[in-house]
């Protein structure tokens, strides 16, 4: 594949993907794996089960990429057209492959089954192509060449694809990469707008700089991704230097690195300080508690969660005064405060979080628009209450409200004891 950086195209084949019935997670998995090998991704392309379209995609990728990785379309049914398309792009016929036929016979024999006529289609490969082992299914993968590109075709079944990728394709590619890697380091932040993050990191995000630095937003969080390629020791040094700069410039908004979530950061701080927490939720409907219990070992620090969705439940379960709800409304500073103090009394926790808000899509007013959320945090020093107006649909408002509440607790736990 030469000394220059290998360039790759990923083809995800299947009508269910194009139609939105199934989310294409294969491209994400393959992209991360190829990037880690120092391979440059040119594009992802999702294709219907149309032989002509798939053939054209193979030819186009073969003209401007060094590597093509395709998934799907290797099954025994009429809509599985990857073999035909690959043969068309190569300009060769399909023919029965002895190794593929032996695999099918062995698979059927081990299970006491007889191969159907449609199963025998899976023994056909383009002339000149070779098989990729599949220890967990009938569809062998295919390795071939189209134009300048080396092509790997894998089944669309997730377990089969991942096994073949990890055990066959990646080792073959890694052996040819000469020690060059591309690594990604992610610093996760919450609380600063993306524009401010961009301003503080502007000199790191200049196009053409190495490492490359970019941001991605999801659920109210902003991830800072740093990409570096080269020999492992130098790559690690470059990424560590940039990560330190990002942390210094973004300060307390940085809550984690890698794949850690807000709840992981909070759980770590609870354990470090050896303190407990309880949660009272209204609009988030138990989402905060659910996030916390995702963390192994959280039972040592998370005592209790109450979902008090109705006004009656707020009074009965948390001791919120009825007259406060009547005068100020269920979504108010006073009710959030009473909820937090109520769950703290009830549980005996060191810290208590409470959230009440309007997740939408209805229920908003001029004074309390959809997305209005009050978060309260009670501890031995008193109770702090903050208001946010969050944007997004109902699910996103709830997600952001839960993360916002956990971040309030995180920032409090970072304060000196």
N, C-alpha and C positions, 0 to 999 in steps of 0.2 A: 504493500500500500504506500510505499515511499516514505521519505523522511518528514514531509510536511504533515500538518495536522489532518487527520482523517475527517472527512465530512460525511454526514449520514442523513438519511431520510427515513422516517418511520411511516409505514402504511398500516392503518387499522381498517380491516375489511369486514363488513357486515351490515346488512340493512337495519338490524336492531340498533346499531350505533348511530347510523345516519338519521334514523327516525327518532332518536332520543329515548328509546325504550330501555336501553342499557347505557350506563355511563362508561366511557372508554378509560378504564384505569390502566390498561396495558401500556398505552403511550407514556403515561407518567412513570411507570415502573421502569420501562426500557430507557427512557430519557435519562433518568437519574443514574442508571447503571452505566450507560454509554458515556455520560458526562464525567463520571468518576474515573473512566479510563482515559480521559483526555480527548475524547472524540467530540467534534463540533457538530451540533444538531442544526441542520439547515431548515427543516420544516417537519410538521406532522400533517398527514393527510388522511381523512376519514372517507372511505369509499363504500358505495352501495355494492350489492352482489351483482355487478354488471361486468361481464368478461371484457368487453371493449374498453370500459373506463379503467379497469384494473390493469389491462395490458398497456394502455397509454401512460398510466402512472408509473409502471415499471420502466418503460422506455425513457420517460422524462427524467426519472431519478437516476437511471443508469447513465444518462448523458452528463449530469452535473454533480453527482455524488460518488464517493468511493465505497459507500456501504449503504445497503437498503435492508431494513429489518421489517418484515411484514407479519401480521397476525391475522388469523381467521381464514375461512374459506377452504379448509383442507378436509372437511368431513365427507361423508358418503352420499349426501343428497344433491339434488339437481341444482340447488342454489349455491353450492360450494364450487366456485369457479377459479380459485387461485391457481391451481395446476394448469388449467387451460390458458389462463392469462399469462402466466410465467412462460409457458412454452411459446405462446404467440410473441411475446417480447423478445425471446431468445431466437425466434425463427426456426424452431425445431419441432418435431412431432412428440407426442406423448407415447411412451412405451412402458411395458411392464418391467419393473425393476425387481430383480431376484431377491435382493435384500429386503425390500418392502414386502414382497409376497411372503417370504419366510417369516417376517415379523407378524403379519396378519394370521398366517396359519398357526404359528406358535401361540399367539394371543387367544385365538378361538379354541385350540386344542386344550389349553390349560384350563379352560372354563367349560369344556364339554359342549361347545357350540359349533354350529356349522356356519361358515361365512356366507352371507347373502350376496347376490349379484351386485348390489349397490356397494357393499363393503369392498369388493374387488377393485373398485375405482381407486381406492386409496393405495393400491400397488402401482399406479401409473405415475411416472415422473417424466419431466422433459428430458429428452436425450442429452446426455452429458452431465446431468445433475446428479448429486449424491444425497443420501439420506442423513437425517439427524435423528439420533435415538430418541424414542419416547417410551420410558419404562412404565408409564401409568395410563396409556391409552392406545387406540388403534392408529391414530393419525401420526405417521412419522413426519418429521420436519424435512425441509428441503434446503440444500445449499447449492447455489448456482452462480452464474455470472451473466449480467446483462450490461452491455456496453462496457464502461470502465468500472462498474460497481460490482462488488461482491454482495450476493443476496442471500439472506437467511429468511425462510418462511417457517413460521411456527403456528401450532393450532391456536384457536381462539379460546378454548376451554381454559379458564384461569389456572387451575392446578397443573395442567399439562404445559401451558406456556411458561409458567414461572420455573418449573422444574427444568425444562429444556434450556431456558435462558441461563439459569444459574449453573447448570452442570455441563452444558455443551457449548453454547454460543459465546458466553462471556470468557470462559477459559481460552477458547481459540483466539478471540480478539486480543485478550490481555497478553498472550504470548508474543504478539507482534507489535506491541506498543512501545517497546524499548525503555520501559521504566517511567515514561511520561504519564502523569496523572492530572486530572482536573478535580479540585476539591471545592466544596461549597461550605461556607460557614455562615450561619444565620444568627443574628442578634435580634431578639424579639422585644418590642416596645409597646407601651400602652399609655395613652393620655396626651400625647403631643399630636397635633394635626400633621398630616403628611407634608404640607407645605413647609412647616417649621423644621421637620426632620430633613427635608431636602435642602433647606437653607444652611443648616448646621453642617451638613455633609457634602456641600456643593463641590468642594475641591476633590473629594474622593470619587464623585460620580461623573467626572469629566469623561466623555467618550474617548475610547482608545487607551485609557489608563489601565494599568495592571497592578493589582487585581481590579477586576470590574466590580462596581458596587451599584446596587439597585434596590428599590423598595417594592413591597407588595402589601396590599391592604386587605384584611379580612376580619369580619366580626369586631370591627373597631380597633383591631390591633394592626401595627405596622411592623412588618419584618424587614430587616436590612440584610440582604443577601450579598455575600462577597465571594467572587469566583476567581480562582487562580490556577494556572496551569504550569507544569514543569516537573522538575525532580522533586520527590516528596519532601526532603528537608527544607528546600527553599520555599516551596509552596506553603508549608506549615508556618515558616517564619513570617512570610508576607501576610498570611491570614491572621496570625496572632497580633502582628503590629496594627493592622487595620481594626481588628476587633477591639483592641485597647483604646484606639482613638474614638471609635463609635461609642463605647461605654462612657468615656470621659465627656464627650460632647452632649450626649443625650441623658446622662445622669440617672436620676431615680426612675425615669420612664422605662429604662431597661429592666425587664423582669426575668429574662431567661435567655438561653441559647439553644440552638438545635430545635428539636421537636417538643420541648417542654411547654406545657400550657400554664395559664395563670394559676390554676389550682395547684399545680406542682410547686410553683414558687411560694404560694401561701402555705402549703403543707410543710415545706422545708423550713420556713420561718417559724411556724407554730412549733415544730419539733425542736428547733434551735433554742427557742425561748421557753419551751416546755409549758405552753399555755393552751387553753382550750377555747373552742368557739361553738356557738349555737346560731341557728339561722331561722328567721321568720320571713316568709315570702308570700307575696300576693301576686303581682303580675307575672313574676318569673315562674310561678307554679311548680316549685321544687327543683328548678334547674340549677340553682346554686348548690343545693345539697347534693344533687346528682353529680355535678362536677367534682365536688370534694370527695365523694365516695369512689370516684374513679381512681383515686390515688391509693396504692397499697399502703397499709399501716396507718391510715388516717383515723381509724377507730380510737387511737390513743389520744387524739386531739379534737375530734369532731364529736360533740356530745348529742346533739339533737337538732332536728329540723321540723318546722311546722309550716304547712301551707294553709294560711288563713285567707282564703280567696273572697269569701263573702264578708259583709259588715258584721253579721252575727258571729261568724267564726273569729273575727278579730276581737270582739268583745269577750266571747266565751273562752277562747283558748289563750289569748294574750293579755287580757285585762285592759284592752283599750277602752277608755270611757265612752259611753254612748253619746254623751253630749258633745264630745270633741268631734266625733264622726259627723254628728248632725250639724254642728256649726261650721266645721272646716272642710268636711268631705273626706272620703276614704283615701283620696290621693292628696296628701298634704304633709307639710313638715311635721305638724303635731302628731298625726297618726303614725308616721314613720318612726318618730321618736318613741311614742308609746309602745309600738310593736317591738322595737329593739330592747327597750327596758323591760318589757313584759317577758320576752323569751330569755333574757338574762336572769331575771328573778326565778323563772320557772326551772331553768336548767342548771343554774349555778356556774355557768361558763365564765371564763375570764373576759371573753369578748363576745359580743352579740351583734349580728348583722340583720338588718331588716330592709325590705324593698317593697314599695307600693307605687303603682304607676298605671299608665294607660297605654297598653300595647297596640291597640287599634284592631281593625281599621276604623271602627266607630268609637264613640264615647268621648271624643275630644270637644273642648269648648275654646272660646277665645282666650280665656285665662289659663286653661289647662289643655293645650293642644295634644293631639296624639303624639306619643313619644315622651311625654312628661313623666319623669321617674324621680321619686325621692328615695334616697338611700341614707340609712342611719346606722351608726356604729356606736355601741355603748360599751364602756368598760369602767374600771374603778375611778378613772379621772373625770368621767362625765359622758355626755352623748353629743356627738357631732352629726349634723344632718346636712346633706348636700342635694341640690336639685340639678338635673340634667334634662335637656330635651333632645332625645335621640332620634335619629332618622332611620328609615327602612321599613320593611313590611313587619307584620306581627312577629314572625319568627326572628328576624334580625334585631328588632327592638328588645325582645326577651334575651337573646344571646348577648347583646351589648350591655344590657342592664346587669346581667349576671356577672359578666367580666368586670364591669365598672365597680360593682359592689365588692368583688374579691380584691380589686385593685385598691379600693379604699382601705380595706383591712391590711393589705400588703404594705402600703405606705405607712400605716400606723405601726405595724410590727417592725419596720425599719428604724423607727425613732429610738433614741437612746432609752434604755430601761431606767 
